[in-house]
């Protein structure tokens, strides 16, 4: 019965034909201001779009705004569209690349033409019915939104710890790299979740300043409880090539979710019960992974 249930359920982040739930991406490359930043943000935007298309298998749920097309009106229109097309069962991942500003009261995401301020953005975000949301703000001064943009079901990642960290950030570069990195895949399951991507990017940011002998001007932050269960990118090795493999990967995704749920309830459980349940799931995960390896070796 347990295996039958798993065959009918797929993680809400990566979706098969069995459930009506989808993952939507919105990737925005903001104003660079200088040629080097324009080129950098454009490259990061396209790399993230490639990772999203690889993950979904097409671009029908991947929206990309960059260059002159990343205007306040265009961003407003895309967020409004997400509010119209998503349901509570869906997930959304929104990546903001570029510069931000903060005057002590108002945060703004810098865009060609008029900027969008933090209050207007979060109001648009709140109108999206998808209950599982990931928002990654890689801009300078992005820490200014940590309180205002956080919410139930929303994982929020910022490049800085406050609005006072206003120097151009490095976090976006390393977040982008994480979504295609075997190194970022800490548990080696072929999936990059938001926690893994954040840990990788934050570590790379810290290392880059340390190796250069410079004082860090950015300190990445993560708020929300869903980072470990929000699968944000598939590596090539986790993409299903057959119906059998798709079914097995669906089972693996459900087991990943069970492990995250167990860990989230760790403090509410007796040690013996927790360890017993965790061991049972880990054994099942190992067995499914062995089946996947066998299928792949026969291809």
One Martini backbone bead per residue (centre of mass of N, CA, C, O) as a GRO file, in nm:
protein
  299
    1UNK     BB    1   0.059   0.063  -0.020
    2UNK     BB    2   0.298   0.252   0.005
    3UNK     BB    3   0.396   0.219  -0.292
    4UNK     BB    4   0.134   0.307  -0.424
    5UNK     BB    5   0.132   0.591  -0.315
    6UNK     BB    6   0.403   0.674  -0.445
    7UNK     BB    7   0.303   0.629  -0.745
    8UNK     BB    8   0.084   0.888  -0.696
    9UNK     BB    9   0.333   1.065  -0.597
   10UNK     BB   10   0.475   1.395  -0.625
   11UNK     BB   11   0.668   1.628  -0.589
   12UNK     BB   12   0.585   1.966  -0.608
   13UNK     BB   13   0.856   2.046  -0.758
   14UNK     BB   14   0.831   1.763  -0.921
   15UNK     BB   15   0.633   1.677  -1.200
   16UNK     BB   16   0.395   1.461  -1.294
   17UNK     BB   17   0.097   1.290  -1.410
   18UNK     BB   18  -0.052   1.259  -1.106
   19UNK     BB   19  -0.051   1.574  -1.050
   20UNK     BB   20  -0.198   1.904  -0.992
   21UNK     BB   21   0.115   2.044  -1.022
   22UNK     BB   22   0.339   2.331  -1.028
   23UNK     BB   23   0.637   2.484  -1.156
   24UNK     BB   24   0.744   2.827  -1.130
   25UNK     BB   25   0.936   3.068  -1.311
   26UNK     BB   26   1.113   3.382  -1.215
   27UNK     BB   27   1.347   3.581  -1.406
   28UNK     BB   28   1.547   3.873  -1.302
   29UNK     BB   29   1.731   4.122  -1.481
   30UNK     BB   30   1.858   4.396  -1.385
   31UNK     BB   31   2.015   4.679  -1.344
   32UNK     BB   32   2.355   4.765  -1.398
   33UNK     BB   33   2.492   5.060  -1.519
   34UNK     BB   34   2.724   4.873  -1.620
   35UNK     BB   35   2.871   4.672  -1.837
   36UNK     BB   36   2.971   4.451  -1.639
   37UNK     BB   37   2.685   4.413  -1.511
   38UNK     BB   38   2.515   4.357  -1.754
   39UNK     BB   39   2.669   4.099  -1.835
   40UNK     BB   40   2.641   3.946  -1.569
   41UNK     BB   41   2.327   3.941  -1.547
   42UNK     BB   42   2.272   3.810  -1.819
   43UNK     BB   43   2.424   3.545  -1.765
   44UNK     BB   44   2.267   3.461  -1.511
   45UNK     BB   45   1.987   3.458  -1.631
   46UNK     BB   46   2.042   3.237  -1.847
   47UNK     BB   47   2.144   3.015  -1.656
   48UNK     BB   48   1.881   2.993  -1.492
   49UNK     BB   49   1.700   2.929  -1.732
   50UNK     BB   50   1.841   2.666  -1.809
   51UNK     BB   51   1.787   2.520  -1.540
   52UNK     BB   52   1.478   2.537  -1.558
   53UNK     BB   53   1.443   2.388  -1.829
   54UNK     BB   54   1.581   2.129  -1.741
   55UNK     BB   55   1.385   2.065  -1.508
   56UNK     BB   56   1.105   2.078  -1.689
   57UNK     BB   57   1.171   2.033  -2.020
   58UNK     BB   58   1.084   2.340  -2.055
   59UNK     BB   59   0.937   2.693  -2.108
   60UNK     BB   60   0.629   2.730  -2.009
   61UNK     BB   61   0.733   2.799  -1.681
   62UNK     BB   62   0.944   3.025  -1.797
   63UNK     BB   63   1.028   3.345  -1.688
   64UNK     BB   64   1.200   3.619  -1.864
   65UNK     BB   65   1.382   3.911  -1.749
   66UNK     BB   66   1.570   4.150  -1.950
   67UNK     BB   67   1.689   4.431  -1.970
   68UNK     BB   68   1.450   4.628  -2.109
   69UNK     BB   69   1.233   4.395  -2.023
   70UNK     BB   70   1.292   4.476  -1.701
   71UNK     BB   71   1.038   4.619  -1.605
   72UNK     BB   72   0.796   4.716  -1.398
   73UNK     BB   73   0.560   4.634  -1.581
   74UNK     BB   74   0.663   4.348  -1.649
   75UNK     BB   75   0.678   4.244  -1.359
   76UNK     BB   76   0.386   4.296  -1.285
   77UNK     BB   77   0.266   4.114  -1.506
   78UNK     BB   78   0.397   3.845  -1.411
   79UNK     BB   79   0.281   3.841  -1.124
   80UNK     BB   80  -0.013   3.853  -1.218
   81UNK     BB   81  -0.008   3.592  -1.382
   82UNK     BB   82   0.058   3.403  -1.146
   83UNK     BB   83  -0.210   3.470  -0.997
   84UNK     BB   84  -0.385   3.338  -1.238
   85UNK     BB   85  -0.233   3.036  -1.290
   86UNK     BB   86  -0.220   2.959  -1.000
   87UNK     BB   87  -0.223   2.741  -0.726
   88UNK     BB   88  -0.196   2.612  -0.413
   89UNK     BB   89  -0.027   2.355  -0.527
   90UNK     BB   90   0.182   2.531  -0.620
   91UNK     BB   91   0.502   2.662  -0.737
   92UNK     BB   92   0.745   2.929  -0.673
   93UNK     BB   93   1.033   3.082  -0.845
   94UNK     BB   94   1.223   3.377  -0.752
   95UNK     BB   95   1.469   3.572  -0.936
   96UNK     BB   96   1.692   3.838  -0.831
   97UNK     BB   97   1.895   4.046  -1.037
   98UNK     BB   98   2.129   4.292  -0.911
   99UNK     BB   99   2.024   4.599  -0.792
  100UNK     BB  100   1.995   4.777  -0.481
  101UNK     BB  101   1.808   4.997  -0.257
  102UNK     BB  102   1.853   5.206   0.054
  103UNK     BB  103   1.719   5.490   0.264
  104UNK     BB  104   1.594   5.360   0.552
  105UNK     BB  105   1.286   5.276   0.429
  106UNK     BB  106   1.333   5.202   0.113
  107UNK     BB  107   1.316   4.947  -0.110
  108UNK     BB  108   1.490   4.887  -0.432
  109UNK     BB  109   1.454   4.756  -0.753
  110UNK     BB  110   1.661   4.785  -1.020
  111UNK     BB  111   1.530   4.932  -1.321
  112UNK     BB  112   1.430   5.008  -1.612
  113UNK     BB  113   1.343   5.285  -1.513
  114UNK     BB  114   1.132   5.233  -1.290
  115UNK     BB  115   1.125   5.124  -0.990
  116UNK     BB  116   1.071   4.875  -0.744
  117UNK     BB  117   0.924   4.838  -0.450
  118UNK     BB  118   0.886   4.637  -0.179
  119UNK     BB  119   0.579   4.675  -0.134
  120UNK     BB  120   0.480   4.619  -0.421
  121UNK     BB  121   0.600   4.338  -0.449
  122UNK     BB  122   0.464   4.193  -0.200
  123UNK     BB  123   0.175   4.236  -0.297
  124UNK     BB  124   0.204   4.062  -0.551
  125UNK     BB  125   0.296   3.807  -0.404
  126UNK     BB  126   0.038   3.770  -0.218
  127UNK     BB  127  -0.155   3.706  -0.478
  128UNK     BB  128  -0.025   3.434  -0.488
  129UNK     BB  129  -0.156   3.110  -0.430
  130UNK     BB  130   0.095   2.976  -0.391
  131UNK     BB  131   0.222   2.815  -0.102
  132UNK     BB  132   0.498   2.766  -0.253
  133UNK     BB  133   0.781   2.981  -0.191
  134UNK     BB  134   1.060   3.131  -0.375
  135UNK     BB  135   1.288   3.397  -0.278
  136UNK     BB  136   1.564   3.550  -0.462
  137UNK     BB  137   1.774   3.815  -0.341
  138UNK     BB  138   2.087   3.936  -0.491
  139UNK     BB  139   2.101   4.218  -0.391
  140UNK     BB  140   2.168   4.499  -0.284
  141UNK     BB  141   2.009   4.558   0.022
  142UNK     BB  142   1.816   4.295   0.060
  143UNK     BB  143   1.789   4.282   0.381
  144UNK     BB  144   1.547   4.490   0.403
  145UNK     BB  145   1.318   4.241   0.337
  146UNK     BB  146   1.308   4.015   0.555
  147UNK     BB  147   1.041   4.096   0.699
  148UNK     BB  148   0.832   4.182   0.471
  149UNK     BB  149   0.874   3.904   0.280
  150UNK     BB  150   0.784   3.724   0.480
  151UNK     BB  151   0.610   3.393   0.506
  152UNK     BB  152   0.393   3.164   0.465
  153UNK     BB  153   0.559   2.927   0.265
  154UNK     BB  154   0.816   3.116   0.257
  155UNK     BB  155   1.127   3.142   0.099
  156UNK     BB  156   1.397   3.359   0.199
  157UNK     BB  157   1.661   3.513   0.003
  158UNK     BB  158   1.964   3.694   0.076
  159UNK     BB  159   2.269   3.865   0.030
  160UNK     BB  160   2.191   4.030   0.286
  161UNK     BB  161   2.137   4.148   0.629
  162UNK     BB  162   2.094   4.444   0.508
  163UNK     BB  163   2.051   4.771   0.385
  164UNK     BB  164   2.364   4.853   0.450
  165UNK     BB  165   2.447   4.644   0.224
  166UNK     BB  166   2.552   4.818  -0.085
  167UNK     BB  167   2.731   4.640  -0.229
  168UNK     BB  168   2.808   4.462  -0.472
  169UNK     BB  169   2.733   4.135  -0.532
  170UNK     BB  170   2.819   3.767  -0.530
  171UNK     BB  171   2.577   3.571  -0.490
  172UNK     BB  172   2.454   3.531  -0.776
  173UNK     BB  173   2.685   3.370  -0.897
  174UNK     BB  174   2.664   3.125  -0.688
  175UNK     BB  175   2.370   3.055  -0.725
  176UNK     BB  176   2.390   2.985  -1.021
  177UNK     BB  177   2.601   2.756  -0.989
  178UNK     BB  178   2.438   2.566  -0.796
  179UNK     BB  179   2.213   2.465  -1.019
  180UNK     BB  180   2.486   2.297  -1.165
  181UNK     BB  181   2.611   2.148  -0.900
  182UNK     BB  182   2.762   1.881  -0.753
  183UNK     BB  183   2.866   2.021  -0.496
  184UNK     BB  184   2.580   2.125  -0.397
  185UNK     BB  185   2.504   1.816  -0.379
  186UNK     BB  186   2.517   1.694  -0.074
  187UNK     BB  187   2.333   1.406  -0.111
  188UNK     BB  188   2.354   1.289  -0.403
  189UNK     BB  189   2.045   1.303  -0.575
  190UNK     BB  190   2.029   1.523  -0.827
  191UNK     BB  191   1.931   1.757  -0.630
  192UNK     BB  192   1.850   2.102  -0.582
  193UNK     BB  193   1.806   2.271  -0.303
  194UNK     BB  194   1.777   2.562  -0.133
  195UNK     BB  195   1.974   2.489   0.091
  196UNK     BB  196   2.210   2.395  -0.083
  197UNK     BB  197   2.241   2.654  -0.249
  198UNK     BB  198   2.290   2.841  -0.012
  199UNK     BB  199   2.534   2.706   0.118
  200UNK     BB  200   2.714   2.726  -0.127
  201UNK     BB  201   2.700   3.035  -0.180
  202UNK     BB  202   2.785   3.134   0.102
  203UNK     BB  203   3.059   2.993   0.103
  204UNK     BB  204   3.174   3.128  -0.154
  205UNK     BB  205   3.159   3.415  -0.055
  206UNK     BB  206   3.342   3.385   0.192
  207UNK     BB  207   3.590   3.274   0.039
  208UNK     BB  208   3.638   3.517  -0.152
  209UNK     BB  209   3.717   3.715   0.073
  210UNK     BB  210   3.934   3.552   0.217
  211UNK     BB  211   4.124   3.506  -0.033
  212UNK     BB  212   4.146   3.835  -0.071
  213UNK     BB  213   4.167   3.980   0.213
  214UNK     BB  214   3.862   4.066   0.278
  215UNK     BB  215   3.594   4.232   0.384
  216UNK     BB  216   3.282   4.154   0.416
  217UNK     BB  217   2.981   4.305   0.239
  218UNK     BB  218   2.828   4.020   0.276
  219UNK     BB  219   2.532   3.836   0.428
  220UNK     BB  220   2.364   3.576   0.389
  221UNK     BB  221   2.007   3.490   0.392
  222UNK     BB  222   1.760   3.272   0.570
  223UNK     BB  223   1.402   3.231   0.552
  224UNK     BB  224   1.236   2.965   0.659
  225UNK     BB  225   1.124   2.605   0.643
  226UNK     BB  226   1.146   2.506   0.308
  227UNK     BB  227   1.436   2.462   0.180
  228UNK     BB  228   1.476   2.141   0.194
  229UNK     BB  229   1.187   2.095   0.010
  230UNK     BB  230   1.292   2.291  -0.222
  231UNK     BB  231   1.315   2.203  -0.544
  232UNK     BB  232   1.510   2.388  -0.790
  233UNK     BB  233   1.704   2.155  -0.926
  234UNK     BB  234   1.818   1.959  -1.189
  235UNK     BB  235   2.023   1.730  -1.273
  236UNK     BB  236   2.101   1.529  -1.523
  237UNK     BB  237   2.086   1.257  -1.345
  238UNK     BB  238   1.758   1.323  -1.268
  239UNK     BB  239   1.655   1.269  -1.548
  240UNK     BB  240   1.403   1.127  -1.711
  241UNK     BB  241   1.394   0.857  -1.979
  242UNK     BB  242   1.168   0.684  -1.835
  243UNK     BB  243   0.897   0.559  -1.682
  244UNK     BB  244   1.047   0.402  -1.465
  245UNK     BB  245   1.230   0.638  -1.375
  246UNK     BB  246   1.008   0.834  -1.302
  247UNK     BB  247   0.889   0.663  -1.073
  248UNK     BB  248   1.147   0.643  -0.899
  249UNK     BB  249   1.188   0.951  -0.867
  250UNK     BB  250   0.924   0.994  -0.722
  251UNK     BB  251   0.994   0.823  -0.476
  252UNK     BB  252   1.246   0.985  -0.396
  253UNK     BB  253   1.100   1.254  -0.345
  254UNK     BB  254   0.921   1.151  -0.114
  255UNK     BB  255   1.153   1.068   0.073
  256UNK     BB  256   1.278   1.343   0.098
  257UNK     BB  257   1.027   1.468   0.232
  258UNK     BB  258   1.017   1.283   0.481
  259UNK     BB  259   1.287   1.367   0.596
  260UNK     BB  260   1.218   1.668   0.634
  261UNK     BB  261   0.975   1.620   0.822
  262UNK     BB  262   1.126   1.477   1.043
  263UNK     BB  263   1.330   1.707   1.104
  264UNK     BB  264   1.105   1.918   1.180
  265UNK     BB  265   1.010   1.701   1.431
  266UNK     BB  266   1.245   1.634   1.626
  267UNK     BB  267   1.158   1.797   1.900
  268UNK     BB  268   0.875   1.609   1.922
  269UNK     BB  269   1.058   1.351   1.956
  270UNK     BB  270   1.173   1.069   2.034
  271UNK     BB  271   1.470   0.936   1.976
  272UNK     BB  272   1.388   0.646   1.899
  273UNK     BB  273   1.167   0.719   1.698
  274UNK     BB  274   1.326   0.895   1.509
  275UNK     BB  275   1.554   0.691   1.433
  276UNK     BB  276   1.368   0.470   1.328
  277UNK     BB  277   1.225   0.629   1.104
  278UNK     BB  278   1.478   0.727   0.958
  279UNK     BB  279   1.593   0.448   0.892
  280UNK     BB  280   1.360   0.347   0.719
  281UNK     BB  281   1.381   0.567   0.499
  282UNK     BB  282   1.681   0.522   0.425
  283UNK     BB  283   1.645   0.235   0.324
  284UNK     BB  284   1.443   0.299   0.101
  285UNK     BB  285   1.622   0.496  -0.048
  286UNK     BB  286   1.849   0.295  -0.114
  287UNK     BB  287   1.672   0.099  -0.281
  288UNK     BB  288   1.584   0.301  -0.496
  289UNK     BB  289   1.866   0.386  -0.585
  290UNK     BB  290   1.947   0.104  -0.682
  291UNK     BB  291   1.734   0.090  -0.907
  292UNK     BB  292   1.831   0.335  -1.060
  293UNK     BB  293   2.118   0.236  -1.117
  294UNK     BB  294   2.025  -0.015  -1.277
  295UNK     BB  295   1.877   0.133  -1.502
  296UNK     BB  296   2.113   0.311  -1.598
  297UNK     BB  297   2.316   0.071  -1.663
  298UNK     BB  298   2.106  -0.044  -1.900
  299UNK     BB  299   2.105   0.207  -2.114
   0.00000   0.00000   0.00000
